[in-house]
Amino acid sequence: MTEVIPVEGKCERLRRPAIAALVLLASAAFLAVFSGEPAQAAEEDEVYPLIFPVIGNVYYSDTFGASRGGHTHEGIDVMTYGVKGLPVVAAASGTVGWIGTTCCYLEIEHDDGWSSWYIHLNNDTPGTDDGKGWGIAPGIERGVRVVAGQLIGWVGDSGNAENTAPHLHFELRDPSGKATNPYLDLRAATVLTEAGAFTWNGAFWDDDGTTHEANIDKIADSGITKGCNPPANDRFCPSREITRGEMAAFLRRILELPSVADDYFTDDAGTTFEDDINALTAVGIGFGCTDTKFCSNAPLLRGEMAELMVRTWGYTNPGNTDFFVDDDGHEFEASINKLKAAGMTTGCNPPANTWFCPDRTLIRAEMATFLVKALGL
């Protein structure tokens, strides 16, 4: 039977077991870098961070993909126990896209390319079912910028919901426009008690309560990171793999390197990190995935991280010790040993700690903690 989730108007972040597991996995992965604990791959996709779109007592279940008379349901219906007029807020920061001209539905195009849809907003005057109301908040028009938690309308039964109980039909779509199931995202969403009341600790709201939150805030305060969802930059995306291009940008900010005229790689022209990549390569720190390509969108591997850190901070291995057995002959074996000799890692298979796992990827939260340790922040 489908699980029905009641939501009351309390200001907290609701987490499913898998969300807690993600935090534990991130913590385990961090320990693998610094204390030798092995990290395991997450079994579920990263949850998309949201503000819960309705304020008040509601309930919902996973009806994504259910049959709806000739088509499948592409969202989740947030039910309001028969009450119209509960506030609907922006689930993420962005710009209002399409909007109903006859009431009552709209789209928000998120800053990161995703979008959310809000359908069946209230079209009735209070206490009636006359269809003469306007359920979109004043000032919400196409092209207007909104922030997460901002009031955008009120729950109703407009459109093809006139013969159903009042509810918000909520959809979440990826950058390609494909509808994705937001059920688990809603379960993990931050719940507000009033519109516009959303506040968070530190620089970003999607890392609150996580193992690496303090270190993420430290690199934000130092200007090393700006966030992952420009122009709002109110999210850090801590569980996402860090890319080679992002790491180039972080290191360039740390070193305050100037722009250079030289262009070292053929695959980064016009990309976000091209200037960072060239600046880092010009001083002998940056390196490609091939002789001519940088692969800026590829995930950064632990072995590559070791090489970048050694090139940046100049770690050495005075005893010329070979600490690990799984990197013998690896391209970055020498740098991995230098990282170990400097006390920056112990391995990835305790208690023996004879492995480094050089070809495993890093997540952004781990990177933050590593940089804080390296910089002594």
C-alpha positions in Angstrom: 0.0 0.0 0.0 1.3 3.5 -0.8 2.6 5.3 2.2 0.7 8.5 3.1 2.8 11.2 4.6 1.2 13.8 6.8 2.9 17.2 7.1 2.2 19.7 9.8 3.4 23.3 9.7 6.5 22.9 11.7 9.9 24.4 10.8 12.2 21.5 10.4 13.8 19.4 7.7 12.0 16.1 7.3 14.4 13.3 6.4 13.7 9.8 5.2 16.1 7.0 6.2 18.0 7.3 2.9 18.7 11.0 3.7 20.3 10.0 6.9 22.2 7.3 5.0 23.5 9.9 2.6 24.9 11.9 5.5 26.4 8.8 7.0 27.9 7.9 3.6 29.4 11.4 3.2 30.8 11.1 6.7 32.3 7.7 5.9 33.8 8.9 2.7 35.4 11.8 4.6 36.9 9.3 7.1 38.3 7.4 4.1 40.2 10.5 3.1 41.5 11.3 6.6 41.2 8.4 8.9 41.1 5.4 6.7 37.4 4.5 7.0 36.1 3.0 3.7 33.2 4.8 2.0 30.4 3.0 0.1 28.6 4.2 -2.9 25.1 5.6 -2.2 22.4 3.2 -3.3 20.0 6.0 -4.2 20.2 9.1 -6.2 20.9 12.4 -4.4 17.8 14.1 -3.1 17.0 17.4 -4.8 16.8 20.0 -2.1 13.5 21.8 -1.8 11.4 24.0 0.4 8.1 22.2 1.0 5.6 24.0 -1.3 2.6 24.2 1.0 2.4 25.7 4.5 0.0 24.1 6.8 -1.4 20.6 7.6 -1.3 18.5 4.5 -0.8 14.9 3.5 0.4 13.2 0.3 1.5 9.8 -1.1 3.6 8.6 -4.0 1.2 8.8 -6.9 3.8 9.7 -9.6 3.1 7.6 -12.7 -0.4 6.6 -11.7 -3.1 6.4 -14.4 -5.1 9.6 -14.8 -7.7 8.8 -17.5 -5.5 8.4 -20.6 -2.3 9.9 -19.2 0.0 9.2 -16.3 0.4 11.4 -13.3 3.6 13.5 -13.5 3.6 15.0 -10.1 2.5 14.6 -6.4 -0.8 15.8 -5.1 -0.4 17.6 -1.8 -3.8 17.3 -0.1 -5.1 19.8 2.4 -7.8 18.0 4.3 -10.5 19.9 2.3 -9.1 23.3 3.1 -8.7 25.9 0.4 -6.3 28.9 0.7 -3.3 27.3 2.3 -0.2 29.3 1.3 1.9 27.9 -1.6 5.6 29.0 -1.6 8.4 28.7 -4.1 10.2 25.4 -3.6 13.4 26.8 -4.9 14.8 30.2 -6.0 14.4 31.1 -9.7 12.3 33.0 -12.2 8.6 32.6 -13.0 8.2 30.9 -16.3 4.8 30.2 -17.8 1.8 31.4 -15.8 -1.9 30.9 -16.2 -3.8 33.8 -17.8 -7.2 32.5 -16.6 -5.9 31.2 -13.2 -4.4 29.2 -11.6 -1.1 27.5 -12.3 2.5 28.6 -12.8 6.1 27.4 -13.3 9.3 28.4 -11.6 12.5 28.0 -13.6 15.1 27.3 -11.0 18.6 28.9 -11.1 20.2 25.5 -11.7 18.1 24.6 -14.8 15.5 22.5 -13.1 11.9 23.7 -12.8 8.8 23.2 -10.6 5.1 23.4 -11.5 2.3 24.5 -9.2 -1.2 23.6 -10.5 -4.8 23.8 -9.1 -4.2 27.1 -7.2 -7.3 28.7 -5.8 -9.7 30.3 -8.2 -12.6 30.9 -5.8 -13.6 33.8 -3.6 -13.5 32.9 0.1 -16.2 30.5 1.2 -17.4 29.8 -2.4 -16.7 27.6 -5.4 -17.6 30.4 -7.8 -14.4 30.4 -9.9 -14.1 34.2 -9.6 -11.0 34.3 -7.4 -7.3 34.7 -8.3 -5.0 32.2 -6.6 -1.7 33.7 -7.7 0.0 36.1 -5.2 0.3 39.8 -6.1 3.5 40.6 -8.1 3.9 37.0 -9.3 4.2 37.5 -13.1 6.2 35.9 -15.9 9.8 36.8 -15.7 9.7 37.9 -12.0 12.4 36.5 -9.8 11.4 34.7 -6.6 13.4 33.2 -3.7 12.9 29.9 -2.0 10.1 30.2 0.5 8.4 33.2 -1.1 4.6 33.3 -1.3 3.4 32.6 -4.8 -0.2 31.6 -4.4 -2.8 29.6 -2.5 -4.1 26.0 -2.7 -7.4 25.5 -4.5 -9.3 23.2 -6.9 -9.0 25.0 -10.2 -8.7 23.5 -13.6 -9.6 19.8 -13.8 -9.6 19.5 -10.0 -13.0 21.3 -9.7 -14.6 18.0 -8.7 -11.9 16.9 -6.3 -10.7 17.9 -2.9 -8.5 21.0 -2.8 -4.8 20.2 -3.4 -1.6 21.4 -5.0 -0.4 19.3 -7.9 3.4 19.7 -7.6 5.8 18.7 -10.4 9.6 18.7 -10.5 11.4 18.7 -13.9 15.0 18.2 -14.7 17.0 20.5 -17.1 15.8 18.5 -20.1 12.2 19.2 -19.2 11.5 15.6 -18.1 9.2 15.1 -15.1 10.9 13.4 -12.2 9.3 11.8 -9.2 9.5 14.4 -6.4 8.1 12.2 -3.6 11.4 11.5 -1.8 12.5 15.1 -2.4 9.3 16.3 -0.7 9.9 14.0 2.2 13.4 15.5 2.7 12.2 19.1 2.1 12.5 21.9 4.6 9.0 22.7 6.0 8.2 26.3 6.8 5.6 27.7 9.3 5.0 30.9 7.3 5.8 32.3 3.9 9.1 34.1 3.6 10.2 32.7 7.0 12.9 30.5 5.6 16.2 31.0 7.3 19.2 28.7 7.5 22.5 28.3 9.3 25.6 29.5 7.6 26.1 30.2 3.9 23.9 27.5 2.4 20.6 25.8 3.3 21.2 22.3 1.8 24.0 21.4 4.2 22.3 22.2 7.5 22.9 19.4 10.0 25.5 17.5 7.8 28.9 16.4 9.0 30.7 18.9 6.8 28.5 21.9 7.4 31.1 23.9 9.5 33.8 23.3 7.0 31.6 24.2 4.0 30.9 27.5 5.8 34.6 28.1 6.4 35.5 27.8 2.7 32.5 30.0 1.9 33.6 32.7 4.4 37.1 32.5 2.8 35.7 33.1 -0.7 36.8 29.7 -1.9 33.2 28.7 -2.8 30.2 30.7 -3.9 27.6 27.9 -4.1 26.3 25.6 -6.8 23.1 27.4 -8.0 24.0 30.8 -9.4 22.8 33.5 -9.2 21.1 32.7 -5.9 24.0 30.6 -4.6 22.1 29.5 -1.5 22.9 25.8 -2.1 26.3 24.0 -1.9 25.2 20.6 -3.3 27.3 18.7 -0.7 26.5 15.2 -1.8 27.3 15.8 -5.5 30.6 14.6 -7.0 33.1 17.4 -7.4 34.2 17.9 -11.0 37.7 18.6 -12.2 36.6 22.0 -13.4 35.1 22.9 -10.0 38.3 21.9 -8.3 40.3 24.1 -10.6 38.1 27.0 -9.6 38.5 26.3 -5.9 42.3 26.1 -6.1 42.6 29.2 -8.3 40.6 31.2 -5.8 42.8 29.9 -2.9 46.0 30.9 -4.8 44.5 34.1 -6.2 46.0 33.4 -9.6 45.6 36.0 -12.4 44.2 35.2 -15.8 46.6 34.1 -18.5 46.5 34.5 -22.3 47.6 30.9 -23.0 44.9 28.3 -23.8 46.2 24.8 -22.8 43.3 22.5 -23.7 41.0 21.9 -26.6 37.8 20.9 -24.8 37.1 23.8 -22.5 36.6 26.7 -24.9 33.7 28.9 -23.6 33.1 26.7 -20.5 32.6 28.1 -17.0 36.0 27.0 -15.8 38.2 27.8 -18.8 39.9 30.7 -17.2 40.5 28.8 -13.9 41.9 25.8 -15.8 44.3 27.9 -17.8 45.4 29.9 -14.8 46.1 26.8 -12.7 47.9 25.0 -15.6 50.1 28.0 -16.2 51.7 27.7 -12.8 52.2 23.9 -13.1 49.3 22.7 -10.9 46.6 22.0 -13.4 46.9 18.9 -15.7 44.6 17.3 -18.3 42.9 14.0 -18.6 44.8 13.6 -21.8 47.6 15.6 -23.5 45.0 18.0 -25.1 41.8 17.7 -23.0 41.1 18.7 -19.4 37.7 17.0 -19.0 36.3 19.7 -16.8 32.9 18.0 -16.3 34.5 14.6 -15.3 34.4 13.7 -11.5 37.6 14.3 -9.7 39.2 11.0 -8.5 41.1 10.5 -5.2 44.4 10.0 -7.1 43.9 13.2 -9.0 43.1 15.0 -5.8 46.4 13.8 -4.3 48.3 15.1 -7.3 46.6 18.5 -7.2 47.2 18.8 -3.5 50.9 17.9 -3.7 51.4 20.4 -6.6 49.6 23.1 -4.6 51.1 22.6 -1.2 54.4 20.9 -2.0 54.0 17.9 0.3 57.0 15.5 0.3 57.9 11.9 1.2 61.3 12.2 2.9 61.6 8.5 3.6 60.5 7.6 0.0 58.0 5.2 1.7 55.5 3.1 -0.3 52.4 3.2 1.9 49.7 1.5 -0.2 49.5 -1.7 -2.3 46.6 -0.7 -4.6 48.4 2.2 -6.3 51.6 0.4 -7.4 52.4 1.6 -10.9 49.5 4.2 -10.7 50.1 7.5 -12.5 49.8 9.3 -9.2 51.5 6.9 -6.8 54.3 9.3 -5.9 51.8 12.0 -4.9 49.6 9.6 -3.0 52.6 8.6 -0.9 53.5 12.2 -0.3 49.9 12.9 0.9 50.2 10.0 3.3 53.6 11.1 4.6 52.2 14.6 5.2 49.5 13.1 7.4 46.6 14.1 5.1 45.3 10.5 4.6 45.7 7.1 6.2 44.0 4.9 3.6 40.6 3.5 2.7 40.6 -0.1 4.2 40.9 0.0 8.0 42.3 -1.4 10.1 45.0 -2.5 7.6 44.9 0.7 5.6 47.0 -0.8 2.9 44.8 0.7 0.1 44.3 4.3 -1.0 41.4 3.7 -3.6 43.0 6.1 -6.1 40.2 5.8 -8.7 37.3 6.5 -6.4 35.5 9.9 -6.8 35.1 12.7 -4.2 32.0 14.6 -3.3 31.9 18.4 -2.7 31.4 18.1 1.0 34.6 16.0 1.4 36.5 18.5 -0.7 35.4 21.3 1.7 36.7 19.4 4.7 40.0 18.5 2.9 40.6 22.1 2.0 39.9 23.3 5.5 42.5 20.8 6.8 45.0 21.7 4.1 44.6 25.4 4.7 44.4 25.2 8.5 41.3 27.3 8.6 
